[in-house]
């Protein structure tokens, strides 16, 4: 039972602090808050003021605006209200608790280093004031403390981690949204969402985001429905084809907690049982959900993951400082069509196909030998699904310095990847219209196209489309030589 101050009236509310769980459905913290029978002050704090924190990037801020707008409407529809405040989370929650005479705080945990410290501070400050603090999971398949090796240590390799999760977890049983979230009779002051300026105005670069996404819990549910109905059966054969809508596209919805992993797993399990031909696709997506867990487990146990190599010896690796080529990569002007198409898709939609993410990341850290932190930072600002754990873990995986990382000698060939996974060039033509007139054979290698064919397609290399900023052969050879020399030096 929550600790109740007898001097407070029984109608005193509890506080539900929304964080990365912007939904009513299958939200353990919200369900527990409502189950107290007390009014619920629903609160969201925009805590992006303190320096040194990975504040949301531009694309994520756009998404957050719309997700909060839908959450506020969903609460109004069931009798609740969302209070918005900006500032230090610990201070804001303490202020709201005092202003409302709250008896308890309910929240879903997060896994970033500062979030864990924030939760400890909330517990210390509020319990000292007689306010009980109740922390729940709900954003992962399994909590970090629940999954460990036989020796009790954190996993560093994904496959045994995955097997342990599958073996140890019961069947998912998501809980429906509460039919009513009673708001306190006395309302407290709230910021206006528009005043947070989360959406770009001058210039408004979010047109592509609006075309591509429907943030919020309803958009998340529709996204899952579309995948189950249209793509699950063919997932294993189409997931690597960037021109085809063959993936779940749930990553941003999961990041903002608009849908729970448990709800996704339950739906996938049911769909696989009713459509056996889609069972392998459902299992493959479930594995991706556990990979997401793995990244968060790494961040929980190794909080320096976003800034420092998981394998500390990589701190001495001789990365290159090359602003001009970094800028060419960011703008989609490398001269390699698949890399450029991916980077332009990212800029326009705030998202990039997973196969292409691996190719563009490999190109940056291997061909250009630019440090993975530079790519991580760019993705953080431009991805609508920018997630600290996933972003850091995946970039370190490609760079070879992370847990269960790709070997140093694995260098994706962007030309062969393009020819294999976009053989007709449909993805390239979608994002590189200047190459649209090239044949399926030539579009993957415009620098190798005969001059007459280039002229017929209206292409002038170096003007209408860039020449390669490095050849694949030279980039690969330089990367392998650098890695081999570095390994020899560190072996002494």
C-alpha positions as CSV (number, residue, x, y, z in Angstrom):
1,X,0.0,0.0,0.0
2,X,1.3,3.5,-0.7
3,X,2.4,5.6,2.2
4,X,-0.4,8.1,3.0
5,X,0.1,11.2,5.1
6,X,-2.9,11.2,7.5
7,X,-2.9,15.0,7.5
8,X,-3.7,15.0,3.8
9,X,-7.3,14.5,2.6
10,X,-8.1,11.1,1.2
11,X,-9.0,12.8,-2.1
12,X,-5.3,13.9,-2.5
13,X,-4.1,12.8,-5.8
14,X,-1.2,10.6,-6.9
15,X,1.1,11.7,-9.6
16,X,1.7,9.7,-12.8
17,X,4.9,10.9,-14.4
18,X,4.9,10.1,-18.1
19,X,8.4,9.7,-19.6
20,X,9.1,7.3,-22.4
21,X,5.7,5.6,-22.0
22,X,3.4,8.0,-23.9
23,X,0.4,5.7,-24.0
24,X,-2.6,4.5,-21.9
25,X,-2.6,0.9,-23.1
26,X,-0.4,-1.7,-21.2
27,X,1.2,1.0,-19.0
28,X,1.9,-0.7,-15.7
29,X,2.7,2.6,-13.9
30,X,-0.5,4.2,-15.0
31,X,-2.6,1.2,-14.2
32,X,-1.2,1.1,-10.7
33,X,-1.8,4.8,-10.2
34,X,-5.4,4.5,-11.3
35,X,-5.9,1.4,-9.1
36,X,-5.3,3.5,-6.0
37,X,-8.7,5.0,-6.5
38,X,-7.3,8.4,-6.0
39,X,-7.3,11.2,-8.5
40,X,-4.3,11.1,-10.8
41,X,-2.3,14.1,-11.8
42,X,-0.7,13.1,-15.1
43,X,2.5,15.0,-15.6
44,X,5.1,15.2,-18.4
45,X,8.3,17.2,-17.8
46,X,10.5,18.5,-20.7
47,X,13.9,18.2,-19.0
48,X,16.2,19.5,-21.7
49,X,17.7,22.5,-20.0
50,X,20.6,21.2,-18.1
51,X,23.9,21.1,-20.0
52,X,25.7,17.8,-20.7
53,X,22.5,15.8,-21.3
54,X,21.6,14.2,-24.6
55,X,18.6,16.4,-25.2
56,X,16.3,15.3,-28.0
57,X,17.4,16.1,-31.5
58,X,15.3,18.1,-33.9
59,X,13.5,15.2,-35.5
60,X,12.7,13.6,-32.1
61,X,11.4,16.9,-30.8
62,X,9.0,17.1,-33.7
63,X,7.8,13.6,-32.9
64,X,7.5,14.4,-29.2
65,X,5.2,17.3,-29.9
66,X,2.7,15.2,-31.8
67,X,2.9,12.3,-29.4
68,X,2.2,14.5,-26.4
69,X,-0.7,16.1,-28.2
70,X,-2.3,12.7,-28.8
71,X,-1.6,11.6,-25.2
72,X,-3.3,14.7,-23.9
73,X,-6.4,14.1,-26.0
74,X,-6.5,10.4,-25.0
75,X,-6.5,11.5,-21.3
76,X,-9.2,14.0,-21.9
77,X,-11.3,11.4,-23.5
78,X,-11.2,9.3,-20.3
79,X,-11.6,12.1,-17.8
80,X,-8.0,12.9,-17.2
81,X,-5.7,15.8,-18.0
82,X,-2.0,16.1,-18.9
83,X,0.0,18.7,-17.1
84,X,3.1,19.9,-19.0
85,X,6.1,21.5,-17.2
86,X,9.6,22.3,-18.4
87,X,12.6,22.2,-16.1
88,X,14.6,19.9,-13.9
89,X,12.5,16.8,-13.4
90,X,13.3,16.3,-9.7
91,X,12.4,20.0,-8.9
92,X,9.3,20.0,-11.0
93,X,7.9,16.8,-9.5
94,X,8.6,18.0,-6.0
95,X,6.8,21.3,-6.8
96,X,3.8,19.5,-8.2
97,X,3.7,17.1,-5.3
98,X,3.6,20.0,-2.8
99,X,1.1,22.0,-4.8
100,X,-1.3,19.0,-5.0
101,X,-0.6,17.4,-1.6
102,X,0.2,14.2,-3.6
103,X,0.6,11.0,-1.6
104,X,2.5,9.0,-4.2
105,X,4.5,9.1,-7.5
106,X,4.2,6.5,-10.2
107,X,6.6,6.2,-13.1
108,X,8.1,3.9,-15.6
109,X,11.9,3.5,-15.4
110,X,14.4,4.7,-18.0
111,X,17.9,3.4,-18.6
112,X,20.0,6.4,-19.5
113,X,22.7,7.2,-16.9
114,X,21.1,10.5,-15.9
115,X,17.7,8.9,-15.8
116,X,18.8,6.4,-13.2
117,X,20.3,9.2,-11.1
118,X,17.1,11.2,-11.6
119,X,15.0,8.3,-10.3
120,X,17.3,7.9,-7.2
121,X,17.0,11.7,-6.5
122,X,13.2,11.5,-6.9
123,X,13.0,8.7,-4.4
124,X,15.2,10.4,-1.9
125,X,13.5,13.8,-2.0
126,X,9.9,12.6,-2.2
127,X,10.1,9.9,0.5
128,X,11.6,12.5,2.8
129,X,8.4,14.5,2.3
130,X,6.2,11.5,2.9
131,X,5.4,10.8,-0.8
132,X,5.9,7.2,-1.7
133,X,7.6,6.4,-5.0
134,X,6.6,3.4,-7.2
135,X,8.7,2.6,-10.2
136,X,7.7,0.1,-12.9
137,X,9.0,-1.5,-16.1
138,X,7.1,-1.6,-19.3
139,X,9.5,-0.2,-21.9
140,X,11.5,-3.4,-22.4
141,X,10.8,-7.0,-22.9
142,X,12.9,-7.9,-19.8
143,X,14.4,-5.7,-17.1
144,X,18.3,-5.6,-17.0
145,X,18.4,-7.2,-13.5
146,X,16.4,-10.2,-14.7
147,X,18.7,-11.3,-17.5
148,X,22.3,-12.4,-16.7
149,X,24.8,-15.2,-17.3
150,X,25.1,-18.3,-15.2
151,X,27.8,-16.4,-13.3
152,X,25.5,-13.5,-12.6
153,X,27.3,-11.1,-14.9
154,X,25.8,-9.1,-17.7
155,X,25.8,-10.6,-21.2
156,X,28.2,-9.2,-23.7
157,X,27.1,-11.4,-26.6
158,X,23.6,-11.2,-28.1
159,X,22.8,-14.8,-29.0
160,X,23.0,-16.3,-25.5
161,X,21.2,-13.1,-24.2
162,X,18.4,-13.8,-26.7
163,X,18.2,-17.5,-25.7
164,X,18.0,-16.6,-22.0
165,X,15.2,-14.0,-22.6
166,X,13.2,-16.5,-24.7
167,X,13.6,-19.3,-22.2
168,X,12.9,-17.2,-19.1
169,X,10.0,-15.0,-20.0
170,X,6.4,-16.0,-19.6
171,X,3.9,-15.5,-22.5
172,X,3.2,-11.7,-22.8
173,X,-0.1,-10.6,-21.2
174,X,-0.6,-6.9,-21.9
175,X,-3.1,-5.0,-19.9
176,X,-5.8,-2.8,-21.5
177,X,-5.9,0.9,-20.9
178,X,-7.9,2.0,-17.9
179,X,-11.4,3.1,-19.0
180,X,-11.1,6.2,-16.8
181,X,-8.3,8.2,-15.4
182,X,-9.8,10.6,-12.8
183,X,-8.3,14.0,-12.8
184,X,-8.2,16.0,-9.5
185,X,-11.0,18.5,-9.0
186,X,-8.5,21.3,-8.5
187,X,-6.3,21.7,-11.6
188,X,-2.8,23.1,-11.5
189,X,-1.0,25.3,-14.0
190,X,0.3,23.7,-17.1
191,X,2.6,24.9,-19.9
192,X,1.1,25.2,-23.4
193,X,2.6,22.6,-25.7
194,X,3.0,25.2,-28.5
195,X,5.2,27.3,-26.2
196,X,7.8,24.6,-26.1
197,X,8.6,25.2,-29.8
198,X,9.3,21.5,-30.5
199,X,8.3,21.9,-34.1
200,X,10.5,23.8,-36.6
201,X,9.1,27.0,-37.9
202,X,11.7,29.1,-39.7
203,X,12.6,27.2,-41.7
204,X,10.0,24.4,-41.5
205,X,12.0,21.4,-42.6
206,X,9.5,18.9,-41.2
207,X,7.4,18.4,-44.4
208,X,8.9,15.0,-45.1
209,X,8.3,13.9,-41.5
210,X,4.6,14.9,-41.8
211,X,4.3,13.0,-45.0
212,X,5.9,9.9,-43.5
213,X,4.6,9.4,-40.0
214,X,1.7,9.5,-37.6
215,X,3.1,9.9,-34.2
216,X,1.1,8.7,-31.1
217,X,-0.4,5.6,-29.8
218,X,-3.0,5.3,-32.6
219,X,-0.2,5.6,-35.2
220,X,1.7,2.9,-33.4
221,X,-1.3,0.5,-33.3
222,X,-1.9,1.2,-37.0
223,X,1.8,0.6,-37.8
224,X,1.7,-2.8,-36.1
225,X,-1.6,-3.7,-37.8
226,X,-0.1,-2.9,-41.2
227,X,3.0,-5.0,-40.6
228,X,1.0,-8.0,-39.4
229,X,-1.5,-7.8,-42.2
230,X,0.8,-6.9,-45.1
231,X,4.4,-7.6,-44.4
232,X,4.8,-10.3,-41.7
233,X,4.5,-13.2,-44.0
234,X,7.2,-12.0,-46.4
235,X,9.4,-10.3,-43.7
236,X,12.4,-12.6,-43.9
237,X,12.7,-12.2,-47.7
238,X,11.8,-8.5,-47.9
239,X,13.3,-7.0,-44.8
240,X,16.6,-6.2,-46.6
241,X,14.9,-4.6,-49.6
242,X,14.8,-0.8,-49.0
243,X,12.5,-0.1,-51.9
244,X,9.8,-2.4,-50.3
245,X,7.7,-1.6,-47.2
246,X,8.9,-4.8,-45.6
247,X,9.9,-3.8,-42.1
248,X,7.7,-3.0,-39.0
249,X,8.7,0.7,-38.9
250,X,7.9,0.5,-35.2
251,X,11.2,1.9,-33.9
252,X,10.1,5.5,-33.2
253,X,6.8,4.3,-31.6
254,X,8.7,2.0,-29.3
255,X,11.2,4.7,-28.4
256,X,8.5,7.1,-27.3
257,X,6.6,4.3,-25.6
258,X,3.5,4.7,-27.7
259,X,3.2,1.0,-27.8
260,X,4.7,-1.6,-25.4
261,X,7.0,-4.4,-26.5
262,X,4.7,-6.7,-24.6
263,X,1.8,-5.6,-26.7
264,X,3.9,-6.1,-29.9
265,X,4.9,-9.6,-28.8
266,X,1.4,-10.6,-27.9
267,X,0.1,-9.4,-31.3
268,X,2.9,-11.2,-33.1
269,X,2.3,-14.4,-31.2
270,X,-1.4,-14.4,-31.9
271,X,-0.8,-13.5,-35.6
272,X,1.8,-16.3,-36.0
273,X,-0.6,-18.8,-34.4
274,X,-3.5,-17.8,-36.7
275,X,-1.2,-17.5,-39.8
276,X,1.4,-20.2,-39.6
277,X,3.0,-19.0,-42.8
278,X,3.9,-15.8,-41.0
279,X,5.5,-17.5,-37.9
280,X,9.1,-17.1,-39.1
281,X,8.5,-13.4,-39.8
282,X,6.9,-12.9,-36.3
283,X,9.9,-14.7,-34.7
284,X,12.3,-12.5,-36.6
285,X,10.6,-9.3,-35.5
286,X,10.5,-10.6,-31.9
287,X,14.2,-11.2,-32.1
288,X,14.6,-7.5,-33.1
289,X,12.7,-6.5,-30.0
290,X,15.1,-8.5,-27.9
291,X,18.1,-6.9,-29.7
292,X,16.6,-3.5,-28.6
293,X,16.6,-4.9,-25.1
294,X,20.2,-6.0,-25.5
295,X,21.2,-2.4,-26.3
296,X,19.4,-1.1,-23.2
297,X,21.0,-3.7,-21.0
298,X,24.4,-2.7,-22.3
299,X,23.7,1.0,-21.5
300,X,22.4,0.1,-18.1
301,X,25.5,-1.9,-17.1
302,X,28.0,0.3,-19.1
303,X,26.7,3.9,-18.8
304,X,29.6,5.3,-20.8
305,X,28.5,3.5,-23.9
306,X,27.4,6.6,-25.8
307,X,30.7,8.4,-25.5
308,X,33.4,5.7,-25.0
309,X,34.2,2.4,-26.9
310,X,32.9,-0.6,-25.1
311,X,36.2,-2.3,-25.8
312,X,38.5,0.3,-24.2
313,X,41.5,-0.5,-26.4
314,X,39.7,1.3,-29.2
315,X,40.2,4.6,-27.5
316,X,43.6,4.7,-29.1
317,X,42.4,3.9,-32.7
318,X,43.7,6.5,-35.2
319,X,40.4,7.9,-36.5
320,X,40.6,10.7,-39.0
321,X,39.4,14.3,-38.6
322,X,37.9,15.0,-42.0
323,X,35.1,17.7,-41.8
324,X,34.7,18.0,-45.6
325,X,34.0,14.3,-46.1
326,X,31.9,14.1,-43.0
327,X,29.7,17.0,-44.4
328,X,29.5,15.1,-47.8
329,X,28.3,12.0,-46.0
330,X,25.7,14.0,-44.0
331,X,24.4,15.7,-47.1
332,X,24.2,12.5,-49.2
333,X,26.9,13.7,-51.6
334,X,29.5,10.9,-51.4
335,X,29.1,9.7,-55.0
336,X,28.0,6.3,-53.8
337,X,24.3,6.0,-54.7
338,X,23.1,3.7,-51.9
339,X,24.9,5.8,-49.3
340,X,23.5,9.0,-50.7
341,X,20.0,7.7,-51.0
342,X,20.0,6.5,-47.4
343,X,21.3,9.9,-46.1
344,X,18.7,11.8,-48.1
345,X,15.9,9.5,-46.9
346,X,17.1,10.2,-43.4
347,X,17.0,14.0,-43.9
348,X,13.6,13.9,-45.5
349,X,11.7,11.3,-43.3
350,X,13.8,11.2,-40.1
351,X,14.2,7.4,-40.7
352,X,16.4,5.1,-42.7
353,X,16.0,1.5,-43.7
354,X,18.0,-0.8,-41.4
355,X,20.0,-2.5,-44.2
356,X,21.0,1.0,-45.5
357,X,21.8,2.2,-42.0
358,X,24.5,-0.5,-41.8
359,X,25.9,0.4,-45.2
360,X,26.1,4.2,-44.5
361,X,27.5,3.6,-41.0
362,X,30.2,1.2,-42.4
363,X,31.1,3.8,-45.1
364,X,31.6,6.5,-42.5
365,X,33.8,4.5,-40.1
366,X,35.5,2.2,-42.5
367,X,35.9,3.9,-45.9
368,X,36.3,7.4,-44.4
369,X,37.7,6.4,-41.0
370,X,35.7,9.1,-39.3
371,X,34.9,8.2,-35.6
372,X,31.7,6.5,-34.9
373,X,30.7,9.2,-32.4
374,X,30.3,11.7,-35.3
375,X,27.8,9.4,-37.0
376,X,26.1,8.7,-33.7
377,X,25.7,12.5,-33.2
378,X,24.2,13.0,-36.7
379,X,21.8,10.2,-36.3
380,X,20.8,11.5,-32.9
381,X,19.7,14.8,-34.3
382,X,18.1,13.5,-37.5
383,X,16.3,10.3,-36.5
384,X,12.8,10.3,-35.3
385,X,13.6,7.0,-33.5
386,X,16.9,8.3,-32.0
387,X,17.4,6.2,-29.0
388,X,20.5,6.5,-26.9
389,X,21.0,2.8,-26.2
390,X,20.2,1.6,-29.7
391,X,22.1,4.4,-31.4
392,X,25.3,3.9,-29.3
393,X,25.2,0.1,-29.4
394,X,24.6,-0.1,-33.2
395,X,27.3,2.4,-34.1
396,X,29.8,0.6,-31.9
397,X,28.8,-2.7,-33.5
398,X,29.6,-1.4,-37.0
399,X,32.8,0.3,-35.8
400,X,34.0,-3.0,-34.3
401,X,34.5,-1.6,-30.8
402,X,31.2,-2.6,-29.2
403,X,29.8,-5.7,-27.5
404,X,29.4,-8.7,-29.9
405,X,30.7,-6.3,-32.6
406,X,31.2,-6.9,-36.3
407,X,34.9,-7.9,-37.0
408,X,37.2,-5.1,-38.0
409,X,37.7,-6.6,-41.5
410,X,34.0,-6.5,-42.3
411,X,33.7,-3.6,-44.7
412,X,30.3,-3.3,-46.5
413,X,30.7,-2.8,-50.2
414,X,28.1,-0.1,-51.0
415,X,28.0,-1.0,-54.7
416,X,27.4,-4.8,-54.2
417,X,24.9,-4.0,-51.4
418,X,23.0,-1.8,-53.8
419,X,23.0,-4.3,-56.6
420,X,21.9,-7.1,-54.3
421,X,19.2,-5.4,-52.3
422,X,17.9,-2.8,-54.8
423,X,18.6,-4.5,-58.1
424,X,16.1,-2.5,-60.2
425,X,17.3,0.8,-58.5
426,X,13.8,1.7,-57.3
427,X,15.1,2.9,-53.9
428,X,17.9,4.9,-55.6
429,X,15.5,6.5,-58.0
430,X,13.2,7.5,-55.2
431,X,15.9,9.5,-53.3
432,X,18.3,10.4,-56.1
433,X,16.1,11.8,-58.9
434,X,19.1,13.1,-60.7
435,X,20.1,9.5,-61.5
436,X,16.6,8.4,-62.5
437,X,17.3,8.1,-66.2
438,X,20.2,5.7,-65.8
439,X,19.6,2.0,-66.6
440,X,19.2,-0.6,-63.8
441,X,22.7,-1.7,-64.7
442,X,24.3,1.7,-64.5
443,X,22.5,3.4,-61.7
444,X,24.6,1.6,-59.0
445,X,27.9,2.9,-60.5
446,X,27.4,6.3,-62.2
447,X,31.2,6.9,-62.3
448,X,31.6,3.9,-64.6
449,X,28.9,4.9,-67.1
450,X,30.1,5.7,-70.6
451,X,30.1,9.5,-71.2
452,X,27.5,9.3,-74.0
453,X,25.1,7.5,-71.6
454,X,25.7,10.0,-68.9
455,X,25.0,12.8,-71.3
456,X,21.8,11.1,-72.5
457,X,20.7,10.9,-68.9
458,X,21.4,14.6,-68.3
459,X,24.2,13.8,-65.8
460,X,27.4,15.7,-65.4
461,X,29.6,14.1,-62.7
462,X,30.9,16.6,-60.3
463,X,27.9,18.9,-61.0
464,X,24.5,17.2,-61.2
465,X,25.8,14.3,-59.1
466,X,29.1,14.1,-57.3
467,X,32.1,11.9,-58.2
468,X,33.0,9.4,-55.5
469,X,34.8,11.1,-52.6
470,X,36.9,7.9,-52.3
471,X,36.9,4.7,-54.2
472,X,35.7,1.5,-52.5
473,X,39.0,-0.2,-53.1
474,X,41.1,2.6,-51.7
475,X,38.8,3.1,-48.7
476,X,38.7,-0.6,-47.8
477,X,42.4,-1.0,-48.2
478,X,43.2,2.0,-46.1
479,X,40.8,0.9,-43.3
480,X,42.2,-2.7,-43.2
481,X,45.7,-1.4,-43.1
482,X,44.9,1.0,-40.3
483,X,43.2,-1.7,-38.3
484,X,46.0,-4.2,-38.8
485,X,48.7,-1.7,-37.9
486,X,46.8,-0.6,-34.8
487,X,46.2,-4.2,-33.7
488,X,49.9,-5.0,-34.1
489,X,50.8,-1.9,-32.1
490,X,48.4,-2.9,-29.3
491,X,49.7,-6.4,-29.3
492,X,53.2,-5.4,-28.2
